[in-house]
Amino acid sequence: MSKCAKTGNLQYYTLKEITEQMLRKMSNDVTNLKEGLNPENIAFWYKKTIDEAKDMAPPWLVDKIKVKQDPILHMKFNLDISKRAVRYLMMAIENHVDEMPYSTRLYFLKVQEILTDEMNKALV
């Protein structure tokens, strides 16, 4: 029998057990959110998506897809990409967005939104 008392199919937890469970879950959630915005984590996902975008892109566009992390402001990434190569990066992000931690996913969804806005401005 587990820590809780069982009566038939019903389980009764003490208030202390419920509180400890909730605090553990909240602590794990906060840790995951914090780790998702680590510059190293974002750099990892940039590398993964850039590499995949380069694999999908035709050979003449491969050198037109680059990202550089700012050496001083570690959360700042400079994306240098040709307009013709944007769709490959967007597809690569879409392929990996479900694997990313929640806060990293939000970051890359924002990157997609910004790229879409910039591409729409170019069309007008």
N, CA, C and O of each residue as an XYZ file, in Angstrom:
496
protein
N       0.850     -1.174      0.000
C       0.000      0.000      0.000
C       0.895      1.237      0.000
O       1.942      1.253      0.648
N       0.484      2.263     -0.722
C       1.272      3.491     -0.829
C       1.133      4.336      0.431
O       0.548      3.902      1.423
N       1.677      5.540      0.376
C       1.629      6.446      1.518
C       0.210      6.841      1.890
O      -0.053      7.209      3.035
N      -0.690      6.768      0.950
C      -2.052      7.207      1.233
C      -2.908      6.024      1.675
O      -2.606      4.872      1.360
N      -3.940      6.311      2.380
C      -4.864      5.279      2.823
C      -5.847      4.977      1.700
O      -6.389      5.896      1.086
N      -6.082      3.692      1.426
C      -6.998      3.316      0.359
C      -8.266      2.729      0.962
O      -8.236      1.917      1.886
N      -9.356      3.168      0.408
C     -10.641      2.611      0.783
C     -11.355      2.280     -0.518
O     -11.835      3.173     -1.216
N     -11.424      0.993     -0.839
C     -11.998      0.623     -2.124
C     -11.134      1.202     -3.223
O      -9.937      0.922     -3.283
N     -11.720      2.003     -4.090
C     -10.985      2.659     -5.165
C     -10.598      4.088     -4.803
O      -9.905      4.740     -5.583
N     -11.012      4.587     -3.673
C     -10.723      5.956     -3.269
C      -9.400      6.030     -2.527
O      -9.064      5.138     -1.748
N      -8.661      7.083     -2.769
C      -7.410      7.309     -2.074
C      -7.523      8.615     -1.301
O      -8.041      9.609     -1.811
N      -7.043      8.601     -0.087
C      -7.070      9.794      0.749
C      -5.645     10.225      1.034
O      -4.855      9.461      1.589
N      -5.320     11.443      0.655
C      -3.997     11.996      0.903
C      -4.094     13.014      2.029
O      -5.105     13.697      2.191
N      -3.030     13.096      2.792
C      -3.004     14.117      3.825
C      -2.705     15.466      3.173
O      -2.174     15.528      2.064
N      -3.040     16.509      3.852
C      -2.798     17.853      3.351
C      -1.306     18.078      3.106
O      -0.923     18.744      2.144
N      -0.480     17.526      3.967
C       0.965     17.662      3.824
C       1.451     16.998      2.536
O       2.280     17.571      1.828
N       0.951     15.804      2.220
C       1.348     15.102      1.010
C       0.923     15.868     -0.250
O       1.673     15.956     -1.222
N      -0.273     16.409     -0.211
C      -0.780     17.172     -1.350
C       0.067     18.431     -1.548
O       0.432     18.767     -2.675
N       0.376     19.121     -0.451
C       1.182     20.335     -0.519
C       2.582     20.030     -1.054
O       3.100     20.764     -1.896
N       3.190     18.955     -0.569
C       4.526     18.573     -1.031
C       4.516     18.246     -2.523
O       5.429     18.634     -3.251
N       3.492     17.539     -2.972
C       3.357     17.202     -4.390
C       3.227     18.455     -5.243
O       3.877     18.577     -6.281
N       2.392     19.380     -4.806
C       2.185     20.624     -5.556
C       3.462     21.445     -5.605
O       3.800     21.990     -6.656
N       4.175     21.545     -4.498
C       5.416     22.314     -4.462
C       6.492     21.691     -5.349
O       7.239     22.405     -6.017
N       6.570     20.359     -5.355
C       7.524     19.664     -6.227
C       7.218     19.958     -7.692
O       8.117     20.251     -8.480
N       5.941     19.876     -8.044
C       5.533     20.142     -9.437
C       5.839     21.583     -9.825
O       6.362     21.833    -10.911
N       5.521     22.528     -8.953
C       5.789     23.936     -9.243
C       7.292     24.182     -9.385
O       7.725     24.920    -10.270
N       8.072     23.568     -8.519
C       9.524     23.719     -8.577
C      10.073     23.167     -9.891
O      10.920     23.796    -10.524
N       9.593     21.998    -10.300
C      10.017     21.406    -11.577
C       9.616     22.290    -12.756
O      10.397     22.468    -13.691
N       8.413     22.838    -12.716
C       7.936     23.711    -13.795
C       8.801     24.956    -13.910
O       9.181     25.347    -15.014
N       9.112     25.579    -12.787
C       9.947     26.789    -12.795
C      11.348     26.451    -13.300
O      11.917     27.211    -14.084
N      11.904     25.342    -12.871
C      13.233     24.922    -13.324
C      13.237     24.703    -14.833
O      14.161     25.136    -15.521
N      12.209     24.032    -15.349
C      12.123     23.783    -16.784
C      12.006     25.082    -17.570
O      12.635     25.233    -18.618
N      11.204     26.022    -17.071
C      11.064     27.310    -17.750
C      12.382     28.070    -17.768
O      12.763     28.659    -18.779
N      13.071     28.045    -16.629
C      14.345     28.754    -16.517
C      15.388     28.129    -17.440
O      16.115     28.849    -18.125
N      15.470     26.805    -17.466
C      16.453     26.126    -18.309
C      16.159     26.334    -19.784
O      17.079     26.365    -20.601
N      14.883     26.478    -20.133
C      14.504     26.686    -21.523
C      14.997     28.001    -22.078
O      15.142     28.137    -23.293
N      15.259     28.973    -21.226
C      15.753     30.278    -21.679
C      17.248     30.469    -21.432
O      17.760     31.583    -21.550
N      17.938     29.405    -21.095
C      19.397     29.478    -20.975
C      19.994     29.784    -22.340
O      19.574     29.186    -23.330
N      20.959     30.695    -22.427
C      21.585     30.986    -23.722
C      22.169     29.731    -24.386
O      22.122     29.597    -25.609
N      22.714     28.822    -23.588
C      23.273     27.586    -24.148
C      22.174     26.727    -24.773
O      22.383     26.102    -25.813
N      21.022     26.702    -24.143
C      19.896     25.926    -24.656
C      19.381     26.527    -25.958
O      19.119     25.803    -26.919
N      19.236     27.837    -25.990
C      18.764     28.500    -27.208
C      19.804     28.322    -28.323
O      19.435     28.093    -29.475
N      21.085     28.425    -27.995
C      22.148     28.220    -28.986
C      22.094     26.794    -29.552
O      22.285     26.583    -30.750
N      21.831     25.824    -28.673
C      21.706     24.427    -29.116
C      20.591     24.286    -30.146
O      20.786     23.659    -31.187
N      19.426     24.864    -29.866
C      18.293     24.746    -30.782
C      18.510     25.555    -32.051
O      18.057     25.151    -33.122
N      19.192     26.686    -31.951
C      19.548     27.420    -33.161
C      20.444     26.556    -34.049
O      20.219     26.446    -35.254
N      21.455     25.949    -33.441
C      22.376     25.106    -34.211
C      21.613     23.969    -34.880
O      21.822     23.679    -36.059
N      20.742     23.337    -34.133
C      19.977     22.204    -34.664
C      19.088     22.635    -35.835
O      19.047     21.962    -36.864
N      18.381     23.751    -35.678
C      17.481     24.201    -36.742
C      18.260     24.755    -37.937
O      17.863     24.542    -39.083
N      19.361     25.461    -37.683
C      20.178     25.993    -38.778
C      20.790     24.839    -39.580
O      20.798     24.867    -40.811
N      21.297     23.832    -38.878
C      21.871     22.675    -39.574
C      20.829     21.985    -40.450
O      21.117     21.605    -41.585
N      19.621     21.827    -39.922
C      18.563     21.184    -40.705
C      18.143     22.064    -41.878
O      17.896     21.558    -42.972
N      18.059     23.365    -41.663
C      17.705     24.288    -42.750
C      18.758     24.213    -43.862
O      18.415     24.234    -45.044
N      20.027     24.127    -43.486
C      21.098     24.008    -44.479
C      21.003     22.690    -45.245
O      21.283     22.641    -46.443
N      20.604     21.619    -44.547
C      20.430     20.326    -45.216
C      19.292     20.366    -46.234
O      19.375     19.732    -47.286
N      18.233     21.110    -45.923
C      17.078     21.202    -46.817
C      17.311     22.172    -47.970
O      16.764     21.979    -49.056
N      18.099     23.189    -47.755
C      18.287     24.252    -48.750
C      19.149     23.770    -49.910
O      19.990     22.885    -49.747
N      18.930     24.363    -51.087
C      19.806     24.045    -52.217
C      21.234     24.518    -51.927
O      21.433     25.420    -51.114
N      22.222     23.917    -52.585
C      23.632     24.225    -52.285
C      23.993     25.706    -52.366
O      24.832     26.169    -51.592
N      23.389     26.454    -53.271
C      23.742     27.869    -53.424
C      23.187     28.752    -52.305
O      23.556     29.922    -52.198
N      22.290     28.192    -51.459
C      21.742     28.970    -50.344
C      22.360     28.597    -48.993
O      22.139     29.289    -48.000
N      23.119     27.527    -48.953
C      23.654     27.022    -47.677
C      24.481     28.081    -46.951
O      24.370     28.229    -45.734
N      25.301     28.807    -47.684
C      26.147     29.825    -47.037
C      25.379     31.108    -46.720
O      25.953     32.047    -46.167
N      24.115     31.160    -47.057
C      23.268     32.327    -46.784
C      22.435     32.147    -45.513
O      21.572     32.971    -45.212
N      22.695     31.071    -44.772
C      21.952     30.796    -43.536
C      22.965     30.759    -42.389
O      23.750     29.818    -42.271
N      22.938     31.791    -41.550
C      23.909     31.880    -40.451
C      23.240     32.468    -39.210
O      22.283     33.238    -39.297
N      23.768     32.085    -38.072
C      23.364     32.712    -36.809
C      24.632     32.884    -35.978
O      25.510     32.021    -35.955
N      24.698     34.021    -35.301
C      25.874     34.303    -34.466
C      25.392     34.799    -33.116
O      24.566     35.708    -33.032
N      25.918     34.193    -32.062
C      25.583     34.605    -30.699
C      26.474     35.783    -30.311
O      27.685     35.764    -30.531
N      25.858     36.792    -29.739
C      26.604     37.965    -29.291
C      27.534     37.553    -28.151
O      27.089     36.903    -27.206
N      28.827     37.920    -28.221
C      29.769     37.500    -27.178
C      29.550     38.184    -25.835
O      29.972     37.662    -24.803
N      28.902     39.334    -25.829
C      28.686     40.058    -24.575
C      27.278     39.809    -24.042
O      27.107     39.455    -22.875
N      26.285     39.992    -24.883
C      24.890     39.742    -24.512
C      24.514     38.339    -24.989
O      24.080     38.159    -26.126
N      24.680     37.365    -24.129
C      24.542     35.960    -24.519
C      23.140     35.574    -24.961
O      22.973     34.558    -25.636
N      22.133     36.350    -24.601
C      20.769     36.052    -25.024
C      20.467     36.654    -26.403
O      19.375     36.453    -26.935
N      21.412     37.381    -26.981
C      21.198     38.027    -28.272
C      21.827     37.178    -29.377
O      23.005     36.826    -29.320
N      21.016     36.864    -30.374
C      21.482     36.090    -31.516
C      21.215     36.900    -32.778
O      20.112     37.409    -32.976
N      22.223     37.015    -33.624
C      22.085     37.735    -34.889
C      21.859     36.709    -35.994
O      22.740     35.911    -36.313
N      20.684     36.745    -36.561
C      20.308     35.813    -37.618
C      20.582     36.487    -38.955
O      19.986     37.515    -39.276
N      21.476     35.908    -39.719
C      21.844     36.437    -41.038
C      21.370     35.407    -42.061
O      21.989     34.358    -42.239
N      20.255     35.727    -42.732
C      19.641     34.752    -43.628
C      19.091     35.446    -44.867
O      18.524     36.536    -44.792
N      19.268     34.806    -45.973
C      18.734     35.305    -47.233
C      17.213     35.133    -47.245
O      16.684     34.180    -46.673
N      16.523     36.058    -47.896
C      15.057     35.945    -47.996
C      14.646     34.637    -48.648
O      13.621     34.059    -48.288
N      15.433     34.168    -49.600
C      15.127     32.909    -50.276
C      15.308     31.704    -49.357
O      14.734     30.644    -49.611
N      16.090     31.850    -48.306
C      16.365     30.730    -47.408
C      15.454     30.709    -46.180
O      15.477     29.749    -45.409
N      14.661     31.750    -45.995
C      13.812     31.848    -44.798
C      12.867     30.654    -44.683
O      12.659     30.130    -43.589
N      12.297     30.226    -45.803
C      11.327     29.122    -45.722
C      11.953     27.840    -45.191
O      11.282     27.060    -44.515
N      13.232     27.610    -45.487
C      13.899     26.406    -44.993
C      14.099     26.483    -43.478
O      13.943     25.486    -42.772
N      14.444     27.668    -42.990
C      14.580     27.849    -41.546
C      13.222     27.691    -40.857
O      13.127     27.073    -39.796
N      12.182     28.248    -41.460
C      10.838     28.138    -40.882
C      10.413     26.670    -40.794
O       9.831     26.248    -39.795
N      10.706     25.899    -41.837
C      10.361     24.473    -41.822
C      11.167     23.732    -40.763
O      10.637     22.857    -40.078
N      12.448     24.077    -40.625
C      13.302     23.426    -39.629
C      12.807     23.726    -38.215
O      12.778     22.837    -37.365
N      12.420     24.969    -37.964
C      11.882     25.325    -36.643
C      10.603     24.544    -36.400
O      10.400     23.996    -35.316
N       9.744     24.490    -37.401
C       8.470     23.766    -37.270
C       8.703     22.280    -36.985
O       7.945     21.669    -36.232
N       9.736     21.702    -37.577
C      10.048     20.283    -37.359
C      10.491     19.994    -35.924
O      10.309     18.881    -35.431
N      11.069     20.989    -35.254
C      11.640     20.753    -33.923
C      10.883     21.429    -32.785
O      11.213     21.213    -31.619
N       9.894     22.227    -33.093
C       9.235     23.033    -32.058
C       8.583     22.153    -30.978
O       8.540     22.545    -29.811
N       8.087     20.995    -31.346
C       7.444     20.121    -30.355
C       8.445     19.471    -29.400
O       8.072     19.054    -28.303
N       9.704     19.381    -29.804
C      10.738     18.780    -28.961
C      11.324     19.765    -27.954
O      11.948     19.364    -26.972
N      11.121     21.044    -28.202
C      11.749     22.085    -27.386
C      11.063     22.246    -26.039
O       9.861     22.006    -25.920
N      11.825     22.653    -25.018
C      11.189     23.032    -23.750
C      10.219     24.186    -23.994
O      10.356     24.923    -24.970
N       9.257     24.334    -23.118
C       8.166     25.291    -23.316
C       8.659     26.708    -23.601
O       8.222     27.323    -24.574
N       9.556     27.234    -22.776
C       9.994     28.619    -22.960
C      10.858     28.767    -24.212
O      10.824     29.818    -24.852
N      11.628     27.747    -24.574
C      12.395     27.773    -25.818
C      11.446     27.765    -27.008
O      11.668     28.460    -28.000
N      10.393     26.974    -26.899
C       9.374     26.923    -27.952
C       8.756     28.300    -28.170
O       8.576     28.730    -29.309
N       8.431     28.989    -27.080
C       7.880     30.337    -27.200
C       8.864     31.273    -27.891
O       8.474     32.090    -28.725
N      10.131     31.150    -27.542
C      11.175     31.973    -28.154
C      11.198     31.752    -29.671
O      11.190     32.713    -30.440
N      11.225     30.490    -30.096
C      11.316     30.200    -31.526
C      10.016     30.490    -32.267
O      10.051     30.800    -33.458
N       8.890     30.398    -31.605
C       7.645     30.821    -32.230
C       7.671     32.327    -32.478
O       7.149     32.805    -33.485
N       8.280     33.068    -31.558
C       8.443     34.509    -31.744
C       9.400     34.796    -32.904
O       9.172     35.729    -33.674
N      10.463     34.010    -33.036
C      11.387     34.155    -34.156
C      10.629     33.951    -35.465
O      10.800     34.716    -36.414
N       9.791     32.916    -35.512
C       8.981     32.668    -36.713
C       8.050     33.845    -37.007
O       7.900     34.255    -38.158
N       7.434     34.376    -35.967
C       6.523     35.512    -36.140
C       7.276     36.724    -36.708
O       6.786     37.381    -37.627
N       8.447     37.015    -36.172
C       9.242     38.146    -36.642
C       9.664     37.939    -38.095
O       9.588     38.863    -38.904
N      10.109     36.726    -38.424
C      10.501     36.437    -39.801
C       9.316     36.585    -40.756
O       9.465     37.113    -41.857
N       8.156     36.125    -40.339
C       6.950     36.249    -41.161
C       6.605     37.717    -41.381
O       6.299     38.128    -42.500
N       6.657     38.501    -40.313
C       6.377     39.942    -40.440
C       7.361     40.619    -41.400
O       6.964     41.438    -42.229
N       8.641     40.272    -41.281
C       9.657     40.865    -42.149
C       9.450     40.458    -43.606
O       9.638     41.267    -44.515
N       9.069     39.225    -43.820
C       8.819     38.765    -45.191
C       7.578     39.451    -45.765
O       7.548     39.789    -46.949
N       6.567     39.656    -44.941
C       5.355     40.348    -45.396
C       5.651     41.804    -45.735
O       5.096     42.338    -46.695
N       6.522     42.453    -44.957
C       6.911     43.839    -45.245
C       7.614     43.915    -46.605
O       7.435     44.877    -47.352
N       8.404     42.902    -46.911
C       9.147     42.891    -48.165
C       8.210     42.741    -49.367
O       8.530     43.187    -50.469
N       7.064     42.117    -49.150
C       6.109     41.917    -50.235
C       5.303     43.167    -50.553
O       4.785     43.319    -51.660
N       5.199     44.058    -49.579
C       4.375     45.260    -49.780
C       5.118     46.341    -50.494
O       4.564     47.413    -50.739
